[in-house]
Amino acid sequence: MYLYMTEYIYLNSRYSEFNQDTKYHRFNLTKPIIGNLNNISLRLAEAEIPISYYNCITDYNDKLSCKVTITGDVEKNYTTTITQKNYNQSQLVTEINDSFTTQDDTSAEITLRLSFDSQTLKYTLTAKYNGSGSTKILKVEVVSSNALRLLGVTEGLSTGVTDLVESKLEFPNATNLNRTKNIYLFTDVFDTENCNNNNEGQTILSKIQASQKFGDIVSYQNETTDFIKIPQQNTYIDHINIKLLDDDDEFLDFNKLNFCLSLAVQLTPKKKLDYDDENRTPIDTLINMVQQEICEE
């Protein structure tokens, strides 16, 4: 049989050392985990994580470039950079339209606006000629964007050739304002097989569902009792590096709010303890096992 010893480590990111380059929080352990003759296994038992990260991030999903072509093949370009913060659908409409308003061609009386349909969850661009002349909208295009999921748009999207006073371009996909469905806890200290398909030497300690709304806190309790076994060469652990990533392996910035983790550490003897001798006590067995280990070394 085996003797299992379980201890708990409580980690608060407020007391971690954050590496801006690697995005890891280093937690130094005041009481190191010492394996000696034991195998070490870990399990995330509980976590409290604030949903304080934004769904629009600078240089990640904040750009939209469009083009309106009018009579005479005159082209009018619209480029907007969405300010980094958290948005709902109507707030995104306001943000983008405020930018488009400053770029309207007032001399040609051409406007471009974004709207949202809550029944389809899709955005639509509407280019319009507001004058009394013969000018027409020939084409509306999305030239480029890195906010494909946020806006439900695709690059190169176009109405095709039209000849209208008002031309609409509906984005093909429903908008997804959820930054991520899951929060992944990665570590680079232990080389285990618990990883995703792009682990690059990192181990996933746990996957937590981002089930709360922006501004709330996810309180997670692990329902499984399965442990992650640490390779046997790791017999002394005095720190743990942890970083939190989204579904796209992008770093989650919690904007200076702290998260808390509870890790269960299980120590299991490397050798099976033999209690078959009715005169042998558990202490005798442990002493005998240590003596055997010393002799083998």
N, C-alpha and C positions, 0 to 999 in steps of 0.2 A: 504494500500500500504506500501512498504518498501522504506527507504532511503538507498542508497548504497554509501559508501565512499571508494575510492580506492587510496592507496598510493603505492609507489615503493621503494624497498630496493635494493641497488646496492652493491654486494659483490665481493671482489677481494681476491683470496686465498693468495696473498702476505701479507695481513694484518690479516690472520687467525692464530690461535694457533693449530698446528698439533700434534695429539696424536699418537705416534708411535705404541702403543699397540692396540688401537681401530681403527686406521686409519681414524679417524674423524678430519675434519677441524672445529674448533670452531670459529664462527663469532660472536663477541660481538657487540650488536647493541647500538650505541650511543643514538639512539632514540628508546626506547622500544616500542613494540606493546602493547597497553593497550585496552583491550576489554570493560571493564566496563559493560554496558548493551547491548553490541553488540556481535554477533557471529563473529568469526575470520575465514577467509578462505584465502588460499594461492594458487598461480599459478606461475609456472616458465614462465616468459615472454620471456626472451632472455638468451642466453649463448654463450660464446666464449671459446672453449676448444681446447688446442693443442693436436695433435696426436703425442705425443712424448714418449709414452710408447713403450716398446719392445715387439716383438712377441716371443722371447725366453727368459725365466726367469729361473734363478738359482733355482734348486730343484723343479721346477714346470713342465717344459717340455724340459729338457736339456740332457737327458740320452738316450743312445742307446748301447745295448750289443748284439753282434752277435757271432756266432760260425761256424767255417768251419771244417768239418771232411774229412780227406783224407785217402788214402790207408793205411791199417793197423790199422784203427780206431783211428788214431792220431787226436787229437782235437786241434784246434788253436782258441783262444778266442780274440775277439776285443771288447774293451769297450771305448766309447768316451763320454766326457762331453762337450757339446756345450757351448761356451762362451756367456754370457748374452749380447745380443744386438739385433738389428733388422736386419732381413735377407730377401733376395729374394731367389728364388730357386737355382740359380747358386752359390750364396754365401754360401748357406748351403752345397752344394756339395763340394766346396773347403774346407770349415771348417772341414767337416767330413773326407774327403779323406786325408787331411794333418795329421789328427790323425791316420788314418788307416796305412798310409805309415810308421810311426814310429813303428808300431806293426807288420808289415809283417814278416813272417818267411823266412828270406833270405837264411837260410841253406836248407830249403825244397823248396825254389823258389815258394812259394805260396803268392799270393796277393789277397786283397779284396778291391773293389772299389764301390763307389756309383755313379749312373748317374741319369739324369732327362730327361724325355720325355715331351716336351712342348705341344705335341698333345694329350697326355693322362692325363697330370698333375700328373704323377706317378713317383716315384723313383724306381730304380732297383739296387739290390746288385749283383755284379759279382765276383765270386771267380775263380781264374785261376792258373793253374800250368804252369810255364814258363820254365821248364827244358826240357831235352831231354830223361828223363827216363820213367818209366812206372807208375809213380804216377798219381792218378786220384782223382777228387773231388767227394766224396761220398754224402755229404749233406751240405747245407747252411741253417742256422737257425737264427731267431731273438729270442734271449733268453729273453730279457726284454727291455722295453722302457717306459718312461713316456711322450714321445713326439709323442703320437699316432696320434693326429690330425695334428700336425705340419708336420709330415713325411708321413702321410697316411698309417701307419703301424699298425700291430696287434701283440701282444705278442704271442710267440709260433709258429709264421709263419715259414714254412719250405718247402724246395724243395721236401722233401721226399728223398728216396734213389736213388742216381744217380751213374753213373760211367763214368764221363766226364772229359776232360781236362779243360773245362770251363763250369761253372754252373751259371745260372742266377735265381735270386729270385725277382720277381716283387712284390712291395707292392700293396695290394688290393684296397686301397682307394686313391682318389685324394688328393693331399696335400692342406692344408688350412693354409695359412700364415697370414690370418687375425686374429689378437688377439681377436677381438670381433666385432660383427655387431652393437652392441648398447652400449651406456654408460648410466648407471643407477645412478641417484642421490638419495641417501638414506639419511634419517634423523632418529634419535632416540628420538627426543624431543617430538614429538606428536604421540599419539596412535590413528591412524586412520585406516580405512579399506582399504586404498589404498596401496596394497602390492602385492608381488608375492607369489608363492607357497612355499617359504622358507624364509619368512620375519623375523622370530625370533624377533618380537617386533620392527621391523624397518618399516618405511613408505617410499614408493617411491614417491618422488616429481615429477620426470619426467623421461622419457626414450628418449635419444637423439641418433639419428643414427650416427654411426661413418663412415661418408660418404667420408671422405677425406683420402689422402695418408699420409704415414709417413712423418712427418716434416711440414705438413700443419695444418691449424686451422679450426675447425668446427664452423661456425657461425650459430647458431640455433635461429629461431624465432617460438614461439609456435603459431600454427594456430588455436588452440581451445581456447575458452573463458571460459571453464569449470574450476571451482575452487575446491580445496580440502578443505572440511570443517574440521576445527579443533574442537575437543571435547569442549563442553561449559565450562568445568572446567579450561581450559587454557585461562585465562583472562589477563595474564601479561607475555610477552615474551621478555626477554632481551638478548637472544642469540639463535643462530641456529647452530646445528651440521650437517655437510654434509660430506659424503664420496662418492667416485665415484667407481663403480664396473663394471666388465665386464659381459658377458652372463653367466659365470660360477660362479658368485658371488665372484670373485677374485678381490682384490684391484688393481687399476690402478695407477702405479707410473709414474708421468709425468716428472720425472727427473728434479725437481726444477723449471719447467716452471709453470707460474701461469694461473689459469682459472678465468673467470669472469661470474657472474650470476646476472640477474635482476629478483627479485621476486615481483609480484603484490600482495598486501595485501588488502583484501576487508573486510570492517566492515559493518555488517548488524544488525539492531536492532532486539533483541530477540523477541520483541512483535510487532505485526502489528500496524502501525500507522493509526488511524481513522480520516479521514478528512471529514466525512459525515456532521458534523456540519459546515454550511457555515460561521458561525461567528468565528470558531476556526482556528487560524493560525498554521503553522507547529511548531513554537516555543511553542505555548500553548500546542500543542499535546505532544511535547517532555517533557515539564515540568510536565504535567499530568502523563506521563508514568513513570518518575523518582519518582514522589510522590507515585504512586502505588507500585513501586518496593520497596521503603523504608517501606511502610506500610506492605507489605507482609513479609519483613524481621523481 
